[in-house]
Amino acid sequence: MKKILLFAKNGQLGYELQRTLAPLGKVIALDYPEVDFTKPQELARLVQEIQPDYLVNPAAYTAVDKAESEQEIAYLVNRDSPAVLAEAAAKLRIPFLHYSTDYVYDGTKGSAYVETDATNPLNVYGKSKLEGDNAVMAAGGAGLVLRTSWVYSMRQGGFVTKVLQWARQQEVMRVVDDQVSGPTSARILAEISALILARAGSNAYGWLSERAGVYHCAGDGACSRYEWAEKIIELDPKKDEQKVQRLDRAKSSEFPVPADRPMISVLNNDKLEHTFGLRMPPWQKGLELTMGG
């Protein structure tokens, strides 16, 4: 039976990956304190010891604002640890699936980003993730980086659960309408990830090394956070609990935060579809499926 080493099993995406990867083999799922991403060399030893057939890493330091003051930790988790994992995977000929973010772009293009567009992260989180992506690619081997955006699930505090909570507490809600991207269901992203590995077949390393690279994999289409909140409220399965009467538009400048965000960071998913024949559903459909189930 194939062995799949999965990190960050308690995170939004890691939790879903445990389920979707299970049909492919035995999932060895770890999280802190069993494994510490601020100690990269521990990870190299772990990979050597377990010798998995696949390595899947959704672990990241994702506290965007906190990263501005905790730069050292952000770089250890988002750059140094993926670099070590990618090197170990290439050396042992293990396919490596790693996840990244739309925050590697500055959001000034004005249309959907493709993988060949110039990167220009605006904050420490984005910079540390980009350096991690570059390290994974530099290691060679069968490394795939899936860049995604606005990942959410129903079981952890992300935007969707926050909006549902606010809708039960406030009569008037104000949500920014100048940040635009593609909301991505953690569950569907995990399903696409498992399908990519399943398509690799028996010669997974060879097949994936021919297709190694960076791919965009996000909810298809685009919306502002305001439009997303509007759809969440509409799809709320317990509307009778809502207190909200009105949703007002706001600007990001009205909510000052330590880290700058890209304003329009929509990702174009065509490369993923051309290479693997897989595509994320429209963000509205992904939201409907996630909130309904």
Long-range contacts (C-beta under 8 A, 24 or more apart in sequence): 1-25, 1-26, 2-26, 2-53, 2-54, 3-28, 3-50, 3-51, 3-52, 3-53, 3-54, 4-28, 4-52, 4-53, 4-54, 4-55, 4-56, 5-30, 5-46, 5-47, 5-50, 5-52, 5-54, 5-55, 5-56, 6-30, 6-56, 6-58, 7-31, 7-35, 7-37, 7-56, 7-57, 7-58, 7-59, 8-57, 8-58, 8-59, 8-60, 11-58, 11-59, 11-156, 12-151, 12-152, 12-153, 12-155, 12-156, 12-158, 12-186, 13-58, 13-99, 13-151, 13-153, 13-186, 13-189, 13-190, 14-58, 14-59, 15-153, 15-155, 15-156, 15-186, 16-153, 16-186, 16-187, 16-189, 16-190, 16-191, 17-56, 17-58, 17-190, 17-193, 17-194, 19-190, 20-187, 20-190, 20-191, 20-193, 20-194, 21-54, 21-56, 21-190, 21-193, 21-194, 21-197, 23-194, 23-198, 24-54, 24-194, 24-197, 24-198, 25-53, 25-54, 28-52, 37-61, 37-76, 37-77, 37-81, 38-73, 38-76, 38-77, 38-81, 39-76, 40-76, 40-80, 40-81, 40-83, 40-84, 41-84, 43-81, 43-84, 43-85, 43-88, 44-84, 44-85, 44-87, 44-88, 47-85, 47-88, 47-89, 47-92, 47-94, 48-88, 48-92, 51-92, 52-94, 53-94, 53-95, 53-204, 54-94, 54-95, 54-97, 54-197, 54-204, 55-85, 55-88, 55-89, 55-94, 55-95, 55-96, 55-97, 56-96, 56-97, 56-193, 57-82, 57-85, 57-96, 57-97, 57-98, 57-99, 58-99, 60-99, 60-101, 60-129, 61-125, 61-128, 62-125, 63-125, 64-103, 64-123, 64-125, 64-257, 64-259, 64-261, 65-257, 65-258, 65-259, 66-258, 67-123, 67-124, 67-125, 67-128, 67-259, 68-123, 68-124, 68-258, 68-259, 69-258, 71-124, 71-128, 74-124, 74-125, 74-128, 75-128, 75-131, 77-128, 78-125, 78-128, 78-129, 78-131, 78-132, 79-128, 79-129, 79-131, 79-132, 79-135, 81-132, 82-132, 82-133, 82-135, 82-136, 83-132, 83-135, 83-136, 83-138, 83-139, 85-136, 86-135, 86-136, 86-138, 86-139, 86-141, 86-143, 87-139, 89-139, 89-141, 89-142, 89-143, 90-139, 90-140, 90-141, 90-142, 90-143, 91-141, 93-141, 93-142, 93-205, 94-141, 94-142, 94-205, 95-141, 95-142, 95-144, 95-197, 95-200, 95-204, 95-205, 95-208, 95-209, 96-136, 96-141, 96-142, 96-143, 96-144, 97-144, 97-146, 97-193, 97-196, 97-197, 98-132, 98-133, 98-136, 98-143, 98-144, 98-145, 98-146, 99-145, 99-146, 99-147, 99-148, 100-129, 100-130, 100-132, 100-133, 100-145, 100-146, 100-147, 100-148, 100-214, 101-125, 101-126, 101-129, 101-147, 101-148, 101-149, 102-147, 102-148, 102-149, 102-150, 102-181, 102-218, 102-262, 102-265, 102-266, 102-267, 103-129, 103-261, 103-262, 103-265, 104-129, 104-130, 104-133, 104-147, 105-262, 105-265, 106-262, 107-261, 107-262, 107-263, 107-264, 107-265, 108-262, 108-263, 108-264, 109-264, 110-264, 111-264, 111-266, 112-222, 112-266, 112-267, 112-268, 113-216, 113-265, 113-266, 113-267, 113-268, 114-216, 114-268, 114-270, 114-271, 115-147, 115-213, 115-214, 115-215, 115-216, 115-271, 122-259, 122-260, 122-261, 122-262, 123-259, 123-260, 123-261, 124-259, 125-259, 126-262, 133-214, 137-212, 137-213, 137-214, 140-212, 141-205, 141-209, 141-212, 142-204, 142-205, 142-206, 142-208, 142-209, 142-212, 143-212, 144-196, 144-208, 144-211, 144-212, 144-213, 144-215, 145-213, 145-214, 145-215, 146-189, 146-193, 146-215, 146-216, 146-217, 146-272, 147-214, 147-215, 147-216, 147-217, 147-218, 147-267, 148-184, 148-189, 148-216, 148-217, 148-218, 148-267, 149-181, 149-182, 149-183, 149-184, 149-218, 149-219, 149-265, 149-266, 149-267, 150-181, 150-182, 150-183, 150-184, 150-218, 150-219, 150-228, 151-184, 151-185, 151-186, 151-189, 152-183, 152-184, 152-185, 152-186, 152-290, 153-185, 153-186, 153-187, 153-290, 154-290, 154-291, 159-183, 159-225, 159-228, 159-229, 159-232, 160-232, 160-287, 160-290, 160-291, 163-228, 163-229, 163-232, 163-233, 164-232, 164-236, 166-244, 167-232, 167-233, 167-236, 167-242, 167-243, 167-244, 168-241, 168-242, 168-243, 168-244, 169-243, 170-243, 170-244, 171-243, 171-244, 171-245, 171-246, 172-244, 172-245, 172-246, 172-247, 172-248, 173-229, 173-244, 173-246, 173-247, 173-248, 174-247, 174-248, 174-249, 174-250, 174-254, 175-225, 175-226, 175-229, 175-247, 175-248, 175-249, 175-250, 176-224, 176-225, 176-226, 176-249, 176-250, 176-251, 176-252, 176-254, 176-255, 177-224, 177-225, 177-226, 177-227, 177-249, 177-250, 177-251, 178-224, 178-251, 178-252, 178-263, 179-224, 179-225, 179-252, 179-261, 179-262, 179-263, 179-264, 180-222, 180-223, 180-224, 180-263, 180-264, 180-265, 180-266, 181-218, 181-222, 181-223, 181-264, 181-265, 181-266, 181-267, 182-218, 182-219, 182-220, 182-221, 182-222, 182-223, 182-266, 182-267, 182-280, 182-283, 183-219, 183-223, 183-228, 183-283, 183-286, 183-287, 184-217, 184-218, 184-219, 184-280, 184-283, 184-286, 185-219, 185-286, 185-287, 185-289, 185-290, 186-290, 187-289, 187-290, 188-280, 188-281, 188-286, 188-289, 188-290, 189-217, 189-280, 192-217, 192-272, 192-278, 192-280, 195-276, 195-278, 196-276, 196-278, 199-276, 199-277, 211-275, 211-276, 215-271, 215-272, 215-275, 216-267, 216-268, 216-269, 216-271, 216-272, 217-267, 217-269, 217-272, 217-280, 218-266, 218-267, 218-269, 218-280, 219-280, 219-281, 219-282, 219-283, 219-286, 219-287, 220-269, 220-279, 220-280, 220-281, 220-282, 220-283, 221-282, 221-283, 221-284, 222-264, 222-266, 222-283, 223-283, 226-250, 228-283, 228-287, 231-284, 231-287, 232-287, 232-291, 235-287, 235-288, 235-291, 235-292, 236-291, 237-291, 237-292
